[in-house]
Structure formats: structure tokens, C-alpha cells
Amino acid sequence: MTAWRQEWVAALDALEADVESIERLIEDEHRAQALPAAEPWSPPAGIGALPLDLKPRADQILARQIAAAQAVSAAIIGNRRQTAYAAKIEVGTAGKAIPNYLDCNA
């Protein structure tokens, strides 16, 4: 294996590890707060163009990244909806005050 190809394999390995991390995070969302924000990825400098035989792997990693981004977006939307519902329960609907007591004799 040429050094050029080895460098690309290593770069794709690192990119794939990032995707796997996000996929695990989606499955186990309570760990999300413990992880630092991901750094944007770019190929290492000086390794040249992607070898043609690694293109299918790079395409597969890209597809997984897109699917993970869609899953994260859906989770964010779900969390926002849950927060809105919880806010209504906490303070009542339409800004009405929460009753302090219930008079069962009335």
C-alpha cells in the first residue's frame, strides 16, 4: 500500500470514527452534554486527491453523516416540542395562573 493511500485510509478512518460517535450519541442521547463540540473536518494537508478505490467508502461515510445530521435535527425538533409542552404544564395554558388549592365543596 502506498503512503498516499495509507494517508487517505487514515483520514477516512478518523472521519468515520466521528460519524460513529454521533450515531452512538443519537442512540444514547443522555451523553450528549458530556461531549465537546465537533471540529469541522477537512482532509489532511499534503496528501493529494482521494484514491479512486476509496471513493465508495467516502461516499458511504458522507451518506451516514447526512443521515446522522437528519436524526440530530429531528431530535432537536422533538426536544423543542417537549419543552413547549412542559412549559404549558408548568405555568398553565395561555398564561393562566396555577391554582393554589382545590375547593372540593364548591
N, C-alpha and C positions, 0 to 999 in steps of 0.2 A: 504494500500500500504506500502510495507516495505521501510525502509530507503535506502537500497541498490538500489531498483528500482526507488525511488524518485530521488536519486542522478544521475542515468543514464538518467532519463527523463529530468532533469535539464541540463545535459551535452548535450543531443541531442537537446534540445531547443536552447541552445547557438550556437551550430553548425549550426542548421537550420536558425537561425537569420543571421549568417554570409553569408550563401548561398543566402538568400532573399535579403540581402544588395547588393551583387554582381549582382543578377538578376535585381534589380531596377536600379543599376548603368549602366548596359548594355542598358536598355531601355531609360535611361536619362543620356547619356554619358557626357554631359557638366559638371556634378557634379563630375566627376572622379578626377579632380585636387584638389578638396576641401577635399577629404577623405585621412586619413593616410593609409599607407600600412598595410595590414592584418598580424596578427601574426599567425604562424603555429599552428594548433590545435592538441591537444593530450588530451585523457581522463583525468579527474582529478585524481590525485594520491589517491590510497587507496580505490577506490570504487569497485574494483574487475572486473570480467568479465561482459560483456553485457548480460542482461537477454534475454533469447531466444524469448520472446514475443515482444521485442523491435527491433529484427534483421530486420524485414521488413521495419520498419521506418528508421533504419540506412542505409539499402540498398538504399532506396528511396532518402535519403539525399545525399549519395555517387553519385547516378546517376545524381542528379541535379548539384552537384559540377562538375562532368565531363562535363556535357552539358554547364555549365557556363564557364568553362575553355576553351572549344572549341569556344564558342561565343566570348570570350575575345581575343583569338588567331586570329580569323577571323577579328575582329575589328582592331587589331594591323596591320595585313597584309593590310587591306583596307586603313588604315591611312598612311602606308608607301608608298603605290601606289599613293595615293593622293598627298603626299609630293613630290614624284618624278615627278609627272605631273606638280605640281605647280612650282617646281624648273625649269623645262624646259620653262614654260611660263615666268617666271621672268627674265631669262638670255638668252632666245633663245635656239634653239636646237643645239646640238653639239658644244657648246662653242662660237657660233657666237654672235657678239655684237648686242645689240638692236639699231635700227636706231634712230637717234636724231630728224629727221624730215622726211617728205614725200614730195617729189617734184612731184606735180600733173602735171606739164608742161613737164616733161621729157618723 
